[in-house]
Amino acid sequence: MSFEVQAGEVVGIIGGNGAGKSTLLKILSRITPPTAGHAWTHGRVGSLLEVGTGFHPELTGRENTYLNGAILGMHRTEIDRKLDEIVAFAEVERFLDTPVKHYSSGMYLRLAFAVAAHLEPEILIVDEVLAVGDASFQKKSLGKMSNVAHAGRTVLFVSHNMDAIRRLCTRCLLLERGRLSLDADTNSVTSRYLSNSVKLGGPDEWIDLSAAARTGTGSARIGAVRYSSSGNEGALPYADGPLFVTLDICALAPMVVRCLALTLHDAQGNKLVNAEIASHGVELRLREGSNLVQFQFERLHLNRGVYILGWWMGGTIEDQEPMDHVLWGTSFEIIDLEPEPFAYPWAIGPVSCRFTVTHLVDSTKP
């Protein structure tokens, strides 16, 4: 691959698992030497490739902040000036003088990101580590990265979150099997990536999701999904019609799930629907093994086209790490039944859909 990034550009790097994204960032960060070719960077580089990269577990949060600043070439006076801001952002004031080996993964992540983002490198390189934090921290981190970008510094951002990529980046690189497949504007690249990577499933058939890109603890996972519409078996959902989505959740032990959110995105990665059980006061009591849970949407206020199904599942909304998070699980098509379809003007943006959730306790997946 061959490409250039100009000073002040914010470039997203996307691709499937094993495409070479993390390896590329390690080469640019001087962690891994290339087997052939050259990589040139001009300016001070700050990188966050894994949780706590460069942190020494025996040192305190304060000592690691100064250590990372020194590695970046910062003078002590510069770090002194930024220390309070870093600590406030990371929310680790009470534990600043505690060795980081005693930190939770969330605390570790917050401090590592705060150091990388606040010590003003000319080039900020961030891998998909934000998926570990909770929702509020992710929102704050993306806001900080946006501020860094607007300050005229260069940002390279790897993520599977197309919403974040579209918000932050004007240009994207698509990697496939270690090669640069496409270098273009963000909309073009994300559309190509989604069309290539998300399997289009048929109605009323179980779609295997074991190979889907996901994060989470794995204590409960959604292994398969099936969608259907009313009417004849095998019929596609239609605009302004109902949709039934059945999830096969495999739990390693009996447990209670208080947060399960089903999401629908359009073909460009815009989130349109977020149906979550917590807002309905529903909790799921899962047994060990297979559990079938069905979402029933009364009417889909969506235009015809291809949509992408994903989910987030956790014990509670406040969980630092979900049990299972799949941003792009499978895609399905919505058709028109009327000869002159009506295009909903609000189809691009959040869409409100009434839904109910049923735990099919006595059912098993065929």
MARVEX-335610 format. One record per residue (C-alpha): residue in one letter; z, x, y; residue number from 1; chain. Coordinates in nm, 2 decimals, decimal comma. Layout:
{rec "a" {Z X Y} NUM "A"}
...
END
This chain:
{rec "m" {0,00 0,00 0,00} 1 "A"}
{rec "s" {-0,06 0,10 0,36} 2 "A"}
{rec "f" {0,07 -0,07 0,67} 3 "A"}
{rec "e" {0,21 0,00 1,02} 4 "A"}
{rec "v" {0,50 -0,17 1,20} 5 "A"}
{rec "q" {0,51 -0,13 1,58} 6 "A"}
{rec "a" {0,83 -0,09 1,78} 7 "A"}
{rec "g" {0,98 -0,42 1,85} 8 "A"}
{rec "e" {0,81 -0,61 1,57} 9 "A"}
{rec "v" {1,01 -0,84 1,34} 10 "A"}
{rec "v" {0,83 -0,83 1,00} 11 "A"}
{rec "g" {0,92 -1,03 0,69} 12 "A"}
{rec "i" {0,86 -0,89 0,34} 13 "A"}
{rec "i" {0,83 -1,14 0,06} 14 "A"}
{rec "g" {0,73 -1,15 -0,30} 15 "A"}
{rec "g" {0,85 -1,25 -0,64} 16 "A"}
{rec "n" {1,12 -1,06 -0,84} 17 "A"}
{rec "g" {1,00 -0,72 -0,93} 18 "A"}
{rec "a" {0,73 -0,71 -0,67} 19 "A"}
{rec "g" {0,87 -0,39 -0,51} 20 "A"}
{rec "k" {1,04 -0,52 -0,20} 21 "A"}
{rec "s" {1,37 -0,35 -0,25} 22 "A"}
{rec "t" {1,20 -0,03 -0,36} 23 "A"}
{rec "l" {1,00 -0,03 -0,05} 24 "A"}
{rec "l" {1,31 -0,06 0,17} 25 "A"}
{rec "k" {1,48 0,22 -0,02} 26 "A"}
{rec "i" {1,18 0,44 0,05} 27 "A"}
{rec "l" {1,19 0,35 0,42} 28 "A"}
{rec "s" {1,56 0,41 0,43} 29 "A"}
{rec "r" {1,52 0,76 0,27} 30 "A"}
{rec "i" {1,73 0,66 -0,03} 31 "A"}
{rec "t" {1,45 0,69 -0,28} 32 "A"}
{rec "p" {1,16 0,94 -0,23} 33 "A"}
{rec "p" {0,81 0,80 -0,30} 34 "A"}
{rec "t" {0,63 0,94 -0,61} 35 "A"}
{rec "a" {0,32 0,97 -0,40} 36 "A"}
{rec "g" {0,23 0,93 -0,03} 37 "A"}
{rec "h" {0,44 0,94 0,28} 38 "A"}
{rec "a" {0,66 0,70 0,48} 39 "A"}
{rec "w" {0,72 0,78 0,85} 40 "A"}
{rec "t" {0,99 0,62 1,07} 41 "A"}
{rec "h" {1,05 0,70 1,43} 42 "A"}
{rec "g" {1,40 0,61 1,55} 43 "A"}
{rec "r" {1,75 0,56 1,42} 44 "A"}
{rec "v" {1,75 0,34 1,11} 45 "A"}
{rec "g" {2,03 0,11 1,01} 46 "A"}
{rec "s" {1,99 -0,05 0,66} 47 "A"}
{rec "l" {2,18 -0,31 0,46} 48 "A"}
{rec "l" {2,03 -0,30 0,12} 49 "A"}
{rec "e" {2,32 -0,40 -0,10} 50 "A"}
{rec "v" {2,67 -0,53 -0,02} 51 "A"}
{rec "g" {2,86 -0,24 0,13} 52 "A"}
{rec "t" {2,59 0,02 0,10} 53 "A"}
{rec "g" {2,74 0,35 0,22} 54 "A"}
{rec "f" {3,10 0,22 0,21} 55 "A"}
{rec "h" {3,36 0,44 0,04} 56 "A"}
{rec "p" {3,60 0,21 -0,16} 57 "A"}
{rec "e" {3,91 0,42 -0,09} 58 "A"}
{rec "l" {3,86 0,42 0,29} 59 "A"}
{rec "t" {3,98 0,13 0,51} 60 "A"}
{rec "g" {3,75 -0,11 0,69} 61 "A"}
{rec "r" {3,81 0,08 1,01} 62 "A"}
{rec "e" {3,74 0,42 0,85} 63 "A"}
{rec "n" {3,42 0,29 0,69} 64 "A"}
{rec "t" {3,30 0,16 1,03} 65 "A"}
{rec "y" {3,33 0,50 1,18} 66 "A"}
{rec "l" {3,18 0,67 0,88} 67 "A"}
{rec "n" {2,87 0,44 0,89} 68 "A"}
{rec "g" {2,84 0,49 1,26} 69 "A"}
{rec "a" {2,84 0,87 1,21} 70 "A"}
{rec "i" {2,58 0,84 0,94} 71 "A"}
{rec "l" {2,36 0,65 1,19} 72 "A"}
{rec "g" {2,41 0,92 1,44} 73 "A"}
{rec "m" {2,65 0,73 1,67} 74 "A"}
{rec "h" {2,91 0,92 1,88} 75 "A"}
{rec "r" {3,27 0,82 1,84} 76 "A"}
{rec "t" {3,28 0,68 2,19} 77 "A"}
{rec "e" {2,99 0,45 2,11} 78 "A"}
{rec "i" {3,17 0,32 1,80} 79 "A"}
{rec "d" {3,49 0,27 2,00} 80 "A"}
{rec "r" {3,30 0,05 2,24} 81 "A"}
{rec "k" {3,16 -0,17 1,96} 82 "A"}
{rec "l" {3,46 -0,18 1,73} 83 "A"}
{rec "d" {3,63 -0,50 1,86} 84 "A"}
{rec "e" {3,29 -0,68 1,85} 85 "A"}
{rec "i" {3,23 -0,57 1,49} 86 "A"}
{rec "v" {3,57 -0,67 1,37} 87 "A"}
{rec "a" {3,55 -1,01 1,54} 88 "A"}
{rec "f" {3,21 -1,08 1,39} 89 "A"}
{rec "a" {3,32 -0,98 1,04} 90 "A"}
{rec "e" {3,65 -1,18 1,07} 91 "A"}
{rec "v" {3,85 -0,91 0,90} 92 "A"}
{rec "e" {4,11 -0,83 1,17} 93 "A"}
{rec "r" {4,40 -0,87 0,94} 94 "A"}
{rec "f" {4,25 -0,64 0,68} 95 "A"}
{rec "l" {4,09 -0,38 0,90} 96 "A"}
{rec "d" {4,33 -0,10 0,78} 97 "A"}
{rec "t" {4,32 -0,21 0,41} 98 "A"}
{rec "p" {4,10 -0,01 0,17} 99 "A"}
{rec "v" {3,77 -0,20 0,12} 100 "A"}
{rec "k" {3,81 -0,18 -0,26} 101 "A"}
{rec "h" {4,06 -0,47 -0,21} 102 "A"}
{rec "y" {3,81 -0,68 -0,01} 103 "A"}
{rec "s" {3,65 -0,99 -0,16} 104 "A"}
{rec "s" {3,27 -0,98 -0,19} 105 "A"}
{rec "g" {3,25 -1,20 0,12} 106 "A"}
{rec "m" {3,47 -0,97 0,33} 107 "A"}
{rec "y" {3,27 -0,67 0,21} 108 "A"}
{rec "l" {2,95 -0,84 0,31} 109 "A"}
{rec "r" {3,06 -0,95 0,65} 110 "A"}
{rec "l" {3,19 -0,61 0,75} 111 "A"}
{rec "a" {2,88 -0,43 0,61} 112 "A"}
{rec "f" {2,64 -0,66 0,80} 113 "A"}
{rec "a" {2,85 -0,64 1,12} 114 "A"}
{rec "v" {2,84 -0,26 1,12} 115 "A"}
{rec "a" {2,46 -0,24 1,05} 116 "A"}
{rec "a" {2,38 -0,50 1,31} 117 "A"}
{rec "h" {2,61 -0,40 1,59} 118 "A"}
{rec "l" {2,57 -0,02 1,60} 119 "A"}
{rec "e" {2,23 -0,06 1,77} 120 "A"}
{rec "p" {1,99 0,12 1,54} 121 "A"}
{rec "e" {1,63 0,12 1,67} 122 "A"}
{rec "i" {1,51 0,00 1,33} 123 "A"}
{rec "l" {1,72 -0,26 1,13} 124 "A"}
{rec "i" {1,63 -0,30 0,76} 125 "A"}
{rec "v" {1,79 -0,59 0,58} 126 "A"}
{rec "d" {1,75 -0,69 0,21} 127 "A"}
{rec "e" {1,84 -1,02 0,06} 128 "A"}
{rec "v" {2,21 -0,98 0,09} 129 "A"}
{rec "l" {2,28 -1,28 0,31} 130 "A"}
{rec "a" {2,25 -1,51 0,01} 131 "A"}
{rec "v" {2,60 -1,39 -0,10} 132 "A"}
{rec "g" {2,78 -1,53 0,21} 133 "A"}
{rec "d" {2,88 -1,89 0,28} 134 "A"}
{rec "a" {2,66 -2,12 0,49} 135 "A"}
{rec "s" {2,85 -2,05 0,82} 136 "A"}
{rec "f" {2,82 -1,68 0,78} 137 "A"}
{rec "q" {2,45 -1,70 0,69} 138 "A"}
{rec "k" {2,39 -1,90 1,01} 139 "A"}
{rec "k" {2,59 -1,65 1,22} 140 "A"}
{rec "s" {2,41 -1,35 1,06} 141 "A"}
{rec "l" {2,06 -1,50 1,12} 142 "A"}
{rec "g" {2,16 -1,56 1,48} 143 "A"}
{rec "k" {2,27 -1,20 1,52} 144 "A"}
{rec "m" {1,94 -1,08 1,37} 145 "A"}
{rec "s" {1,75 -1,30 1,61} 146 "A"}
{rec "n" {1,94 -1,14 1,90} 147 "A"}
{rec "v" {1,86 -0,79 1,77} 148 "A"}
{rec "a" {1,49 -0,89 1,75} 149 "A"}
{rec "h" {1,49 -1,03 2,10} 150 "A"}
{rec "a" {1,65 -0,71 2,23} 151 "A"}
{rec "g" {1,32 -0,53 2,14} 152 "A"}
{rec "r" {1,44 -0,35 1,83} 153 "A"}
{rec "t" {1,24 -0,33 1,51} 154 "A"}
{rec "v" {1,35 -0,55 1,21} 155 "A"}
{rec "l" {1,23 -0,54 0,85} 156 "A"}
{rec "f" {1,37 -0,84 0,67} 157 "A"}
{rec "v" {1,34 -0,91 0,29} 158 "A"}
{rec "s" {1,43 -1,27 0,19} 159 "A"}
{rec "h" {1,35 -1,55 -0,05} 160 "A"}
{rec "n" {1,46 -1,79 0,22} 161 "A"}
{rec "m" {1,13 -1,91 0,38} 162 "A"}
{rec "d" {1,32 -2,10 0,65} 163 "A"}
{rec "a" {1,48 -1,78 0,77} 164 "A"}
{rec "i" {1,16 -1,58 0,74} 165 "A"}
{rec "r" {0,98 -1,84 0,95} 166 "A"}
{rec "r" {1,25 -1,85 1,21} 167 "A"}
{rec "l" {1,28 -1,47 1,26} 168 "A"}
{rec "c" {0,94 -1,32 1,18} 169 "A"}
{rec "t" {0,60 -1,35 1,34} 170 "A"}
{rec "r" {0,43 -1,13 1,08} 171 "A"}
{rec "c" {0,48 -1,10 0,70} 172 "A"}
{rec "l" {0,39 -0,87 0,42} 173 "A"}
{rec "l" {0,33 -1,03 0,07} 174 "A"}
{rec "l" {0,40 -0,79 -0,22} 175 "A"}
{rec "e" {0,27 -0,85 -0,57} 176 "A"}
{rec "r" {0,34 -0,60 -0,86} 177 "A"}
{rec "g" {0,40 -0,31 -0,62} 178 "A"}
{rec "r" {0,09 -0,37 -0,41} 179 "A"}
{rec "l" {0,04 -0,52 -0,06} 180 "A"}
{rec "s" {-0,14 -0,85 -0,13} 181 "A"}
{rec "l" {-0,15 -0,99 0,22} 182 "A"}
{rec "d" {-0,06 -0,88 0,57} 183 "A"}
{rec "a" {-0,09 -1,16 0,82} 184 "A"}
{rec "d" {0,09 -1,42 1,03} 185 "A"}
{rec "t" {0,41 -1,57 0,88} 186 "A"}
{rec "n" {0,26 -1,92 0,82} 187 "A"}
{rec "s" {-0,04 -1,78 0,62} 188 "A"}
{rec "v" {0,17 -1,55 0,41} 189 "A"}
{rec "t" {0,45 -1,79 0,32} 190 "A"}
{rec "s" {0,19 -2,06 0,23} 191 "A"}
{rec "r" {0,01 -1,82 0,00} 192 "A"}
{rec "y" {0,34 -1,71 -0,16} 193 "A"}
{rec "l" {0,47 -2,06 -0,22} 194 "A"}
{rec "s" {0,14 -2,18 -0,37} 195 "A"}
{rec "n" {0,13 -1,88 -0,61} 196 "A"}
{rec "s" {0,49 -1,87 -0,71} 197 "A"}
{rec "v" {0,61 -2,23 -0,75} 198 "A"}
{rec "k" {0,50 -2,41 -1,07} 199 "A"}
{rec "l" {0,35 -2,76 -1,01} 200 "A"}
{rec "g" {0,51 -2,98 -1,27} 201 "A"}
{rec "g" {0,38 -3,32 -1,40} 202 "A"}
{rec "p" {0,57 -3,65 -1,38} 203 "A"}
{rec "d" {0,80 -3,76 -1,66} 204 "A"}
{rec "e" {0,80 -3,41 -1,83} 205 "A"}
{rec "w" {1,08 -3,17 -1,86} 206 "A"}
{rec "i" {1,00 -2,86 -1,65} 207 "A"}
{rec "d" {1,17 -2,54 -1,77} 208 "A"}
{rec "l" {1,34 -2,35 -1,49} 209 "A"}
{rec "s" {1,49 -2,06 -1,68} 210 "A"}
{rec "a" {1,26 -1,81 -1,51} 211 "A"}
{rec "a" {1,32 -1,95 -1,16} 212 "A"}
{rec "a" {1,44 -1,70 -0,89} 213 "A"}
{rec "r" {1,80 -1,78 -0,83} 214 "A"}
{rec "t" {2,14 -1,66 -0,72} 215 "A"}
{rec "g" {2,49 -1,77 -0,81} 216 "A"}
{rec "t" {2,77 -1,70 -1,06} 217 "A"}
{rec "g" {2,59 -1,88 -1,35} 218 "A"}
{rec "s" {2,90 -2,07 -1,46} 219 "A"}
{rec "a" {2,68 -2,38 -1,44} 220 "A"}
{rec "r" {2,30 -2,37 -1,41} 221 "A"}
{rec "i" {2,02 -2,62 -1,38} 222 "A"}
{rec "g" {1,79 -2,53 -1,67} 223 "A"}
{rec "a" {1,53 -2,80 -1,65} 224 "A"}
{rec "v" {1,43 -3,09 -1,42} 225 "A"}
{rec "r" {1,22 -3,40 -1,46} 226 "A"}
{rec "y" {1,09 -3,63 -1,19} 227 "A"}
{rec "s" {0,94 -3,98 -1,21} 228 "A"}
{rec "s" {0,83 -4,28 -1,01} 229 "A"}
{rec "s" {0,85 -4,65 -1,08} 230 "A"}
{rec "g" {0,57 -4,81 -1,27} 231 "A"}
{rec "n" {0,37 -4,66 -1,55} 232 "A"}
{rec "e" {0,49 -4,35 -1,73} 233 "A"}
{rec "g" {0,32 -4,04 -1,59} 234 "A"}
{rec "a" {0,24 -4,19 -1,25} 235 "A"}
{rec "l" {0,28 -3,97 -0,95} 236 "A"}
{rec "p" {0,53 -4,06 -0,67} 237 "A"}
{rec "y" {0,37 -4,23 -0,38} 238 "A"}
{rec "a" {0,43 -4,23 0,00} 239 "A"}
{rec "d" {0,70 -4,47 0,10} 240 "A"}
{rec "g" {0,79 -4,52 -0,27} 241 "A"}
{rec "p" {1,09 -4,43 -0,49} 242 "A"}
{rec "l" {1,16 -4,10 -0,66} 243 "A"}
{rec "f" {1,39 -4,03 -0,95} 244 "A"}
{rec "v" {1,49 -3,66 -1,02} 245 "A"}
{rec "t" {1,69 -3,58 -1,33} 246 "A"}
{rec "l" {1,86 -3,24 -1,36} 247 "A"}
{rec "d" {1,98 -3,09 -1,69} 248 "A"}
{rec "i" {2,29 -2,89 -1,59} 249 "A"}
{rec "c" {2,43 -2,65 -1,85} 250 "A"}
{rec "a" {2,80 -2,57 -1,79} 251 "A"}
{rec "l" {2,98 -2,28 -1,96} 252 "A"}
{rec "a" {3,30 -2,48 -1,96} 253 "A"}
{rec "p" {3,43 -2,83 -1,85} 254 "A"}
{rec "m" {3,44 -2,82 -1,47} 255 "A"}
{rec "v" {3,43 -3,03 -1,15} 256 "A"}
{rec "v" {3,13 -3,00 -0,92} 257 "A"}
{rec "r" {3,20 -3,13 -0,57} 258 "A"}
{rec "c" {2,89 -2,99 -0,40} 259 "A"}
{rec "l" {2,54 -3,05 -0,53} 260 "A"}
{rec "a" {2,26 -3,06 -0,28} 261 "A"}
{rec "l" {1,90 -3,15 -0,37} 262 "A"}
{rec "t" {1,64 -3,02 -0,12} 263 "A"}
{rec "l" {1,27 -3,10 -0,06} 264 "A"}
{rec "h" {1,05 -2,86 0,14} 265 "A"}
{rec "d" {0,69 -2,90 0,24} 266 "A"}
{rec "a" {0,42 -2,66 0,13} 267 "A"}
{rec "q" {0,49 -2,43 0,43} 268 "A"}
{rec "g" {0,86 -2,40 0,34} 269 "A"}
{rec "n" {1,00 -2,65 0,60} 270 "A"}
{rec "k" {1,31 -2,83 0,47} 271 "A"}
{rec "l" {1,26 -3,20 0,50} 272 "A"}
{rec "v" {1,53 -3,36 0,28} 273 "A"}
{rec "n" {1,88 -3,24 0,20} 274 "A"}
{rec "a" {2,05 -3,49 -0,03} 275 "A"}
{rec "e" {2,41 -3,38 -0,11} 276 "A"}
{rec "i" {2,68 -3,56 -0,30} 277 "A"}
{rec "a" {2,97 -3,45 -0,09} 278 "A"}
{rec "s" {2,86 -3,68 0,20} 279 "A"}
{rec "h" {2,88 -3,97 -0,05} 280 "A"}
{rec "g" {3,23 -3,87 -0,17} 281 "A"}
{rec "v" {3,09 -3,81 -0,52} 282 "A"}
{rec "e" {3,21 -3,54 -0,76} 283 "A"}
{rec "l" {3,07 -3,46 -1,10} 284 "A"}
{rec "r" {3,29 -3,39 -1,40} 285 "A"}
{rec "l" {3,08 -3,17 -1,63} 286 "A"}
{rec "r" {3,14 -3,12 -2,00} 287 "A"}
{rec "e" {3,06 -2,79 -2,17} 288 "A"}
{rec "g" {2,69 -2,77 -2,25} 289 "A"}
{rec "s" {2,42 -3,00 -2,13} 290 "A"}
{rec "n" {2,48 -3,27 -1,86} 291 "A"}
{rec "l" {2,22 -3,50 -1,71} 292 "A"}
{rec "v" {2,25 -3,60 -1,35} 293 "A"}
{rec "q" {2,00 -3,82 -1,18} 294 "A"}
{rec "f" {1,92 -3,86 -0,81} 295 "A"}
{rec "q" {1,76 -4,19 -0,72} 296 "A"}
{rec "f" {1,57 -4,21 -0,39} 297 "A"}
{rec "e" {1,50 -4,57 -0,28} 298 "A"}
{rec "r" {1,21 -4,48 -0,05} 299 "A"}
{rec "l" {1,04 -4,15 0,03} 300 "A"}
{rec "h" {0,93 -4,14 0,39} 301 "A"}
{rec "l" {0,69 -3,86 0,33} 302 "A"}
{rec "n" {0,31 -3,82 0,37} 303 "A"}
{rec "r" {0,09 -3,74 0,07} 304 "A"}
{rec "g" {0,08 -3,37 -0,03} 305 "A"}
{rec "v" {0,27 -3,11 -0,23} 306 "A"}
{rec "y" {0,65 -3,07 -0,19} 307 "A"}
{rec "i" {0,89 -2,82 -0,34} 308 "A"}
{rec "l" {1,22 -2,91 -0,50} 309 "A"}
{rec "g" {1,53 -2,68 -0,49} 310 "A"}
{rec "w" {1,91 -2,71 -0,50} 311 "A"}
{rec "w" {2,25 -2,56 -0,42} 312 "A"}
{rec "m" {2,55 -2,62 -0,66} 313 "A"}
{rec "g" {2,91 -2,52 -0,61} 314 "A"}
{rec "g" {3,26 -2,62 -0,69} 315 "A"}
{rec "t" {3,32 -2,69 -0,32} 316 "A"}
{rec "i" {3,12 -2,65 0,00} 317 "A"}
{rec "e" {3,33 -2,36 0,11} 318 "A"}
{rec "d" {3,25 -2,14 -0,20} 319 "A"}
{rec "q" {3,16 -1,79 -0,10} 320 "A"}
{rec "e" {2,90 -1,78 -0,38} 321 "A"}
{rec "p" {2,74 -2,09 -0,54} 322 "A"}
{rec "m" {2,73 -2,15 -0,91} 323 "A"}
{rec "d" {2,35 -2,19 -0,89} 324 "A"}
{rec "h" {2,11 -2,17 -0,60} 325 "A"}
{rec "v" {1,74 -2,21 -0,65} 326 "A"}
{rec "l" {1,54 -2,24 -0,32} 327 "A"}
{rec "w" {1,20 -2,30 -0,49} 328 "A"}
{rec "g" {1,24 -2,46 -0,83} 329 "A"}
{rec "t" {0,93 -2,66 -0,89} 330 "A"}
{rec "s" {0,67 -2,85 -0,69} 331 "A"}
{rec "f" {0,53 -3,20 -0,72} 332 "A"}
{rec "e" {0,26 -3,41 -0,56} 333 "A"}
{rec "i" {0,30 -3,73 -0,36} 334 "A"}
{rec "i" {-0,01 -3,96 -0,34} 335 "A"}
{rec "d" {-0,12 -4,26 -0,14} 336 "A"}
{rec "l" {-0,15 -4,61 -0,29} 337 "A"}
{rec "e" {-0,29 -4,78 0,01} 338 "A"}
{rec "p" {-0,67 -4,74 0,09} 339 "A"}
{rec "e" {-0,58 -4,65 0,45} 340 "A"}
{rec "p" {-0,26 -4,44 0,43} 341 "A"}
{rec "f" {-0,02 -4,44 0,72} 342 "A"}
{rec "a" {0,08 -4,09 0,83} 343 "A"}
{rec "y" {0,45 -4,08 0,91} 344 "A"}
{rec "p" {0,49 -3,90 1,25} 345 "A"}
{rec "w" {0,83 -3,77 1,15} 346 "A"}
{rec "a" {0,72 -3,61 0,82} 347 "A"}
{rec "i" {0,75 -3,26 0,97} 348 "A"}
{rec "g" {1,13 -3,22 1,02} 349 "A"}
{rec "p" {1,45 -3,36 0,87} 350 "A"}
{rec "v" {1,38 -3,69 0,69} 351 "A"}
{rec "s" {1,64 -3,94 0,61} 352 "A"}
{rec "c" {1,62 -4,08 0,25} 353 "A"}
{rec "r" {1,88 -4,32 0,10} 354 "A"}
{rec "f" {1,98 -4,21 -0,24} 355 "A"}
{rec "t" {2,24 -4,26 -0,52} 356 "A"}
{rec "v" {2,36 -4,02 -0,79} 357 "A"}
{rec "t" {2,43 -4,11 -1,15} 358 "A"}
{rec "h" {2,59 -3,89 -1,41} 359 "A"}
{rec "l" {2,43 -3,98 -1,74} 360 "A"}
{rec "v" {2,73 -3,91 -1,95} 361 "A"}
{rec "d" {2,61 -4,04 -2,28} 362 "A"}
{rec "s" {2,26 -3,91 -2,25} 363 "A"}
{rec "t" {2,11 -3,59 -2,39} 364 "A"}
{rec "k" {1,79 -3,42 -2,31} 365 "A"}
{rec "p" {1,52 -3,48 -2,57} 366 "A"}
END
